[in-house]
Amino acid sequence: MSYDQLRAVETTRALEPTHRFEDLLLYHVAFDELNDEPRTEAMLARLVAHGGRVVVIGESGSGKSSVIAAVLGPLSMMLPERVLPLRVPVAAEVDRTVTEPGLLAKHMVRFVTRWATPERFSPAEQSDLRRGVADFRRRAGAAKVRAYHVGLPLWMANVELAHEVRETGEAYEERGSSSDAIEHLRRMVALFGSHDLLPVFVFDDSDTWVRIPGSDRSKVANAFFLRGVRMLAKELDAGLVLAVHDTYLGLTGYRDASALLSGEVRIPRLAAAEEGLRRILEHRFAVAEVPADLDEVLDPAALAALARHYESGRSIREVLRVAQRSFQNALSDREGAVTPPLVAQAIAEFRH
């Protein structure tokens, strides 16, 4: 039976280190609960509720996007109903889009207009969106779901608002240029305000311009903060949430923009690594509907080994990768449970 349970862990992808942004909150266990300190999710919610301009700081894989999704997602009851999160992906854009204020404003207008226009999604995309929402509601069960939340297209929440947003955006696209994009973005923000909504622009992937071997994109991050974030803070009466890699903190652009921000939320380390990881893994098993208890498939000594790996300075994402590989190795070796040697083997594999 244990081998079948190991197969179930693999099949359900319970330990998948990365998920779609829309699914992150389902797998998230609040740091406020894990560390018994209201300094992460609660602080972000408090700052966002008042239209603050907030940065969420942490290393890669620390949980920045998960925290953002949890606070501004459909199950969060931490925010007033009038808060309208507007997620604007930027990581895949060309450098000029995020470093020139006019082009950034143009991208934001275009992206929000697209979310408000179902016709701009292909039939396959619309089907995928609806399927994703249906699956989320199934997993959420009877829990209350917010009308407006990050990740949900506007047209699925308020048809009248979506129509007005679409008209505003299309009017700009017909006649506008990057030089007047900021003014049109202001008009779009004012439109939300006329509906008694507080728009909060969310950049959850703005932490990707980091220095890696063979590529230094920190200059993009520096210009984004120096010019783009400064424009957003000074020109828009709207909230702002930004994911910030901890290496950005030394950038001149970040230091300059930080004077215009309302606050910082730093992703903490787990105060008690082994207990925290246990709760994270058990929660993932429950969400993925794994037909097994954690102790049945993961030796307690193996959990302790994962905790030591985390305490060596690794991120939660890196530990989940090791855990997932450990389960895969257990299946390959036809073991009945993950043991410390299997964890050690997985750690060694990721070192090469």
C-alpha positions in Angstrom: 0.0 0.0 0.0 2.8 2.4 0.8 4.2 2.2 -2.8 0.8 3.1 -4.1 0.6 6.0 -1.8 4.0 7.2 -3.1 2.6 7.0 -6.6 -0.3 9.1 -5.5 2.0 11.8 -4.2 3.7 11.9 -7.6 0.5 11.7 -9.6 -1.2 14.5 -7.8 1.9 16.7 -8.0 1.4 17.7 -4.4 5.1 18.7 -4.1 5.4 20.7 -7.3 7.7 23.6 -6.3 6.0 26.0 -8.7 2.4 26.6 -9.7 0.3 29.0 -11.7 -0.1 32.3 -9.9 -3.9 31.7 -9.7 -3.3 28.4 -7.8 -0.6 29.7 -5.4 -2.9 30.7 -2.6 -4.4 27.2 -2.4 -1.0 25.8 -1.5 0.1 28.6 0.7 0.4 28.3 4.5 0.5 31.8 6.0 3.8 32.8 7.5 1.8 34.6 10.2 0.6 31.2 11.3 3.8 29.3 10.8 5.8 31.8 12.8 3.0 32.9 15.1 3.7 36.6 14.3 1.4 38.9 12.3 4.2 40.5 10.4 3.8 39.2 6.9 0.3 38.6 5.4 -1.4 40.8 8.0 1.0 43.6 7.4 0.6 43.4 3.6 -3.2 43.4 4.0 -3.1 46.5 6.3 -0.9 48.5 3.9 -2.9 47.5 0.8 -6.3 48.2 2.4 -5.3 51.9 2.6 -4.0 52.1 -1.0 -0.4 51.9 0.1 2.6 51.4 -2.2 4.2 48.3 -0.9 7.2 46.1 -1.7 7.4 42.4 -0.8 11.0 41.5 -0.3 12.6 38.1 -0.4 15.0 35.8 -2.1 14.0 33.6 -5.1 11.7 30.9 -3.9 11.0 32.4 -0.5 7.3 32.8 -1.0 6.8 36.4 -2.3 4.2 35.5 -5.0 2.4 33.1 -2.6 2.0 35.8 0.0 0.8 38.3 -2.6 -1.7 35.7 -4.0 -2.9 34.8 -0.5 -3.6 38.4 0.6 -5.1 39.6 -2.7 -6.7 36.3 -3.8 -10.3 35.2 -3.9 -10.3 33.5 -0.5 -8.7 36.4 1.4 -11.1 38.2 3.7 -8.3 40.4 4.9 -9.1 43.3 2.5 -12.1 45.6 2.1 -14.4 44.5 -0.8 -13.7 47.7 -2.6 -10.0 46.8 -3.1 -9.5 45.9 -6.8 -6.2 44.1 -7.5 -5.0 44.4 -11.0 -2.1 42.1 -11.8 0.3 43.3 -14.5 3.0 40.8 -15.6 6.2 42.4 -16.7 8.9 39.7 -16.6 8.4 38.6 -20.2 8.3 42.2 -21.6 11.2 43.8 -23.5 13.4 46.0 -21.4 12.1 49.3 -22.9 8.6 48.5 -21.7 9.6 48.4 -18.1 12.3 51.1 -18.1 10.5 53.9 -20.0 7.5 55.3 -18.1 5.3 56.0 -21.2 5.8 52.5 -22.5 5.1 51.0 -19.0 1.8 53.0 -18.8 0.9 51.8 -22.3 1.5 48.2 -21.3 -0.6 48.6 -18.2 -3.5 50.2 -20.1 -3.3 47.5 -22.8 -3.2 44.7 -20.2 -6.1 45.9 -18.1 -8.1 46.4 -21.2 -7.4 42.9 -22.3 -8.7 41.5 -19.0 -11.9 43.4 -19.5 -12.4 42.2 -23.0 -13.4 38.5 -23.3 -13.3 38.8 -27.1 -9.5 39.3 -26.9 -9.1 35.8 -25.5 -9.1 32.9 -27.8 -11.9 30.3 -27.3 -9.2 28.0 -25.8 -8.0 30.7 -23.4 -11.6 31.5 -22.3 -12.3 27.8 -21.8 -9.1 27.4 -19.7 -10.0 30.5 -17.6 -13.5 29.2 -16.9 -12.1 25.7 -16.1 -9.5 27.2 -13.8 -12.2 29.2 -11.9 -14.5 26.2 -11.7 -11.6 24.0 -10.3 -10.7 26.7 -7.8 -14.3 27.0 -6.6 -14.4 23.2 -6.2 -11.3 23.2 -4.1 -12.4 26.2 -2.1 -15.6 24.4 -1.2 -18.1 26.5 0.8 -15.6 29.3 1.6 -16.6 32.8 0.7 -14.9 34.1 -2.5 -14.1 37.8 -3.1 -15.8 39.5 -6.1 -12.6 41.3 -7.1 -9.2 39.6 -6.7 -5.9 39.3 -8.3 -5.8 36.8 -11.2 -9.5 37.0 -12.1 -10.4 38.8 -15.3 -12.5 41.9 -14.7 -15.2 40.8 -17.1 -15.9 37.8 -14.9 -16.7 40.1 -11.9 -18.7 43.1 -13.2 -20.0 43.4 -16.7 -20.8 47.1 -16.5 -17.4 48.0 -15.2 -15.7 45.8 -17.8 -17.6 47.6 -20.5 -16.5 51.0 -19.3 -12.9 49.8 -18.9 -13.0 48.4 -22.4 -14.2 51.6 -23.9 -11.6 53.7 -22.1 -8.8 51.3 -23.2 -9.9 51.0 -26.8 -10.3 54.8 -27.1 -6.6 55.1 -26.1 -5.5 52.3 -28.5 -7.2 54.0 -31.4 -5.7 57.4 -30.9 -3.1 57.3 -28.2 0.6 57.0 -28.1 3.2 56.3 -25.5 3.5 60.0 -24.9 0.0 60.3 -23.5 -0.3 56.8 -22.1 0.2 58.1 -18.5 -2.8 60.4 -18.9 -5.0 57.6 -20.1 -3.8 55.4 -17.3 -4.9 58.2 -14.9 -8.3 58.2 -16.5 -8.6 54.4 -16.1 -7.7 54.8 -12.4 -10.3 57.6 -12.1 -12.9 55.3 -13.7 -12.4 52.6 -11.0 -12.7 55.4 -8.4 -16.0 56.4 -9.9 -17.3 52.9 -9.0 -16.0 53.4 -5.4 -13.2 50.9 -6.1 -9.6 51.2 -5.0 -7.3 49.9 -7.8 -4.1 48.2 -6.7 -1.6 47.4 -9.4 0.2 44.2 -8.6 3.7 43.3 -10.1 4.3 39.9 -8.7 7.1 39.0 -11.2 9.1 42.2 -10.9 11.8 40.2 -9.0 13.2 38.4 -12.0 15.8 40.9 -13.2 18.6 39.5 -11.1 22.3 38.9 -11.7 22.9 35.4 -12.8 26.0 33.7 -14.3 26.3 35.0 -17.9 23.6 37.6 -17.5 23.3 40.8 -15.5 19.7 42.2 -15.6 20.1 44.3 -12.5 20.3 47.4 -14.8 16.7 46.7 -15.8 15.6 46.5 -12.2 17.4 49.7 -11.4 15.7 51.6 -14.3 12.3 50.1 -13.5 12.5 51.6 -10.0 14.2 54.8 -10.9 11.8 55.7 -13.7 8.8 53.3 -13.8 8.0 53.0 -10.1 8.6 56.7 -9.6 6.1 57.5 -12.3 3.5 55.1 -10.8 3.9 56.6 -7.3 3.8 60.2 -8.3 1.2 60.1 -11.1 -1.4 57.6 -10.0 -3.9 57.7 -7.1 -3.7 53.9 -6.8 -2.2 51.2 -4.6 0.9 49.3 -5.7 2.4 45.9 -4.7 5.8 45.0 -6.0 7.9 41.8 -5.7 11.4 42.8 -4.8 14.4 40.4 -4.9 16.7 41.1 -1.9 19.6 41.9 -4.3 17.6 45.0 -5.4 18.1 46.7 -2.1 21.5 48.0 -3.0 20.4 49.5 -6.3 20.4 53.3 -6.6 17.0 53.1 -8.4 15.5 51.1 -5.5 16.9 53.4 -2.8 15.5 56.4 -4.7 12.1 54.9 -5.2 11.8 53.6 -1.6 11.3 57.2 -0.4 8.0 57.2 -2.3 6.8 53.8 -0.9 4.4 53.3 2.0 6.2 50.2 3.5 8.1 47.0 3.1 7.1 43.5 3.9 10.0 41.1 4.2 9.4 37.4 3.7 10.7 35.7 6.9 12.5 32.5 7.4 10.7 29.7 9.2 11.2 30.1 13.0 10.9 26.3 13.5 12.0 24.6 10.3 10.9 21.1 10.9 7.5 21.9 12.3 7.0 24.6 9.6 7.9 22.2 6.8 5.6 19.5 8.2 2.7 21.9 8.2 3.5 23.0 4.6 3.8 19.4 3.3 0.6 18.3 5.2 -1.3 21.2 3.7 -0.1 20.3 0.2 -1.2 16.7 0.7 -4.6 17.9 1.8 -5.0 20.4 -1.1 -3.9 17.8 -3.7 -6.2 15.2 -2.0 -3.3 12.7 -1.5 -4.8 9.5 0.0 -2.0 9.2 2.6 -0.8 10.8 5.8 2.6 12.4 5.6 4.1 10.1 8.2 3.1 7.1 6.1 5.3 8.1 3.1 8.0 10.3 4.7 10.2 8.9 7.4 10.4 11.4 10.3 14.2 11.3 10.0 13.8 12.3 6.3 11.7 15.3 7.4 14.5 16.3 9.8 17.0 16.0 6.9 14.8 18.4 4.8 14.7 20.8 7.7 18.5 20.8 8.0 18.7 21.5 4.3 16.4 24.5 4.7 18.4 25.7 7.7 21.6 25.6 5.6 20.2 28.7 3.8 18.0 27.1 1.2 14.6 28.5 0.2 11.3 26.8 0.7 11.1 26.2 -3.1 14.5 24.5 -3.1 13.4 22.2 -0.2 10.2 21.3 -2.1 12.3 20.4 -5.2 14.5 18.1 -3.0 11.4 16.6 -1.4 9.8 16.0 -4.8 13.0 14.4 -6.2 13.2 12.2 -3.0 9.8 10.8 -3.7 10.7 10.2 -7.3 13.8 8.3 -6.2 11.7 6.3 -3.7 9.4 5.2 -6.5 12.3 4.3 -8.8 13.9 2.2 -6.0 10.5 0.7 -5.1 10.8 1.9 -1.6 7.9 2.1 0.8 8.7 5.5 2.1 11.2 8.4 1.7 14.2 7.8 3.9 17.2 10.1 4.9 19.5 8.4 2.3 17.0 9.3 -0.4 16.9 12.9 0.7 20.7 13.0 0.7 20.7 11.5 -2.8 18.3 14.2 -4.1 20.4 17.0 -2.5 23.5 15.6 -4.2 21.7 15.5 -7.5 20.8 19.2 -7.4 24.4 20.1 -6.5 25.6 18.9 -10.0 
